[in-house]
């Protein structure tokens, strides 16, 4: 891997099925994706968690989310819903 490598395991969003194989930091930093990071789907705006193999899973009640992160998730989801899905055959189901 290079110093900055945004690749993840090719996966489908567990909420809408949108295909992805990379992730970037929402704050614009060069942070590489790592297990336990949250990922916001650019298709549906739902927040998932990266597994140890960098595939996605749905968040659970035990995944810690502070108020700042919760507000960011809500803003991202609202923006995606306003824009509409990128993939016309995939609709947000969460």
Order of alpha helices (4+ residues) and beta strands (2+ residues): beta-beta-beta-beta-beta-alpha
